[in-house]
């Protein structure tokens, strides 16, 4: 399951905890959500590239066990965007919860 538009927020938040590679980010999101949120690599990597183009994350390469891995880390602009996205998400989810609460 994934909510449209939630991936950038989840990626930025996960990278705020420290640098990681795409597979590690996907694994962490799945772990923290207890399996509720899953994103395929074909979804994560294009979004990581978009965030990098926007200057919200930066990439670097590191050799691990003889293989070169591409890691991503949050930039200062990414931290500011994360804070805004978190506020927007909290307001959105509060509004949805209010509507759903009225329906019962």
Backbone torsions as a table, in degrees:
resi	resn	phi	psi	omega
1	UNK	NA	140.6	170.6
2	UNK	-154.0	141.0	-179.6
3	UNK	-90.3	132.1	180.0
4	UNK	-54.5	130.3	178.1
5	UNK	88.3	-5.6	-177.7
6	UNK	-85.3	-19.2	-174.0
7	UNK	-61.7	-47.1	179.1
8	UNK	-56.7	-42.7	178.5
9	UNK	-60.8	-45.6	-179.1
10	UNK	-65.4	-39.1	178.1
11	UNK	-66.1	-47.1	179.8
12	UNK	-61.1	-44.4	179.8
13	UNK	-61.7	-46.3	-178.5
14	UNK	-61.9	-40.0	179.0
15	UNK	-73.4	-18.5	175.6
16	UNK	-68.4	-16.8	178.8
17	UNK	-85.9	-12.0	179.0
18	UNK	143.0	161.5	-179.4
19	UNK	-60.6	149.6	178.5
20	UNK	-160.0	166.1	174.5
21	UNK	-98.7	166.2	-173.7
22	UNK	-54.1	-47.4	-179.6
23	UNK	-62.8	-40.5	179.2
24	UNK	-64.1	-37.5	178.3
25	UNK	-65.1	-47.4	179.7
26	UNK	-59.5	-42.6	-179.9
27	UNK	-63.7	-40.5	-179.8
28	UNK	-67.6	-41.6	177.9
29	UNK	-62.4	-44.5	179.0
30	UNK	-63.0	-42.8	-179.6
31	UNK	-64.0	-49.1	-177.2
32	UNK	-66.0	-29.9	179.8
33	UNK	-89.5	4.6	-177.8
34	UNK	56.6	40.4	175.1
35	UNK	84.5	-1.0	-178.6
36	UNK	-74.7	-39.8	-178.4
37	UNK	-103.2	116.5	177.9
38	UNK	-131.5	136.7	179.6
39	UNK	-131.1	131.3	177.6
40	UNK	-73.3	155.0	178.6
41	UNK	-57.6	-34.3	178.9
42	UNK	-65.6	-14.3	176.4
43	UNK	-97.7	-41.3	-175.1
44	UNK	-69.6	-48.7	-173.6
45	UNK	-64.3	-43.1	175.8
46	UNK	-60.0	-37.5	179.3
47	UNK	-69.3	-38.7	175.5
48	UNK	-60.5	-42.0	178.8
49	UNK	-64.3	-40.5	176.9
50	UNK	-62.7	-44.9	179.3
51	UNK	-63.2	-35.4	177.8
52	UNK	-67.1	-43.7	178.5
53	UNK	-61.0	-33.2	179.8
54	UNK	-79.1	-7.7	-179.8
55	UNK	80.9	13.9	-178.3
56	UNK	-86.1	-23.5	174.1
57	UNK	-135.7	159.2	176.5
58	UNK	-125.1	146.3	-179.6
59	UNK	-108.1	150.4	172.6
60	UNK	-148.8	157.9	-178.7
61	UNK	-110.2	146.6	-179.4
62	UNK	-144.9	141.2	178.1
63	UNK	-88.2	128.0	179.8
64	UNK	-131.5	118.8	179.5
65	UNK	52.0	43.4	176.8
66	UNK	79.8	1.3	179.6
67	UNK	-117.7	142.9	176.7
68	UNK	-86.1	125.8	178.4
69	UNK	-115.0	144.6	177.4
70	UNK	-98.2	119.7	178.9
71	UNK	-106.7	155.8	179.0
72	UNK	-125.2	146.6	176.2
73	UNK	-140.5	153.5	-178.6
74	UNK	-73.2	139.1	173.6
75	UNK	-96.3	174.0	175.8
76	UNK	-60.9	-41.1	177.3
77	UNK	-63.6	-35.9	177.6
78	UNK	-65.6	-37.8	178.4
79	UNK	-64.1	-42.5	178.2
80	UNK	-65.3	-42.0	178.3
81	UNK	-64.1	-38.9	178.1
82	UNK	-60.1	-46.0	-179.7
83	UNK	-60.2	-42.7	178.6
84	UNK	-66.3	-45.5	-179.7
85	UNK	-61.1	-39.5	179.2
86	UNK	-63.9	-43.4	178.4
87	UNK	-62.7	-45.6	179.1
88	UNK	-61.2	-43.2	-179.1
89	UNK	-64.7	-41.7	179.7
90	UNK	-62.4	-41.7	178.4
91	UNK	-66.3	-41.9	179.1
92	UNK	-62.6	-50.0	-176.9
93	UNK	-66.4	-34.2	176.0
94	UNK	-62.8	-44.3	178.2
95	UNK	-62.1	-44.5	178.6
96	UNK	-62.7	-45.2	179.8
97	UNK	-62.3	-36.3	177.0
98	UNK	-64.5	-44.1	179.2
99	UNK	-63.4	-46.8	-179.8
100	UNK	-64.9	-35.5	178.6
101	UNK	-64.6	-35.6	178.7
102	UNK	-71.4	-24.3	-176.6
103	UNK	-76.2	-17.1	-176.6
104	UNK	-95.7	NA	NA
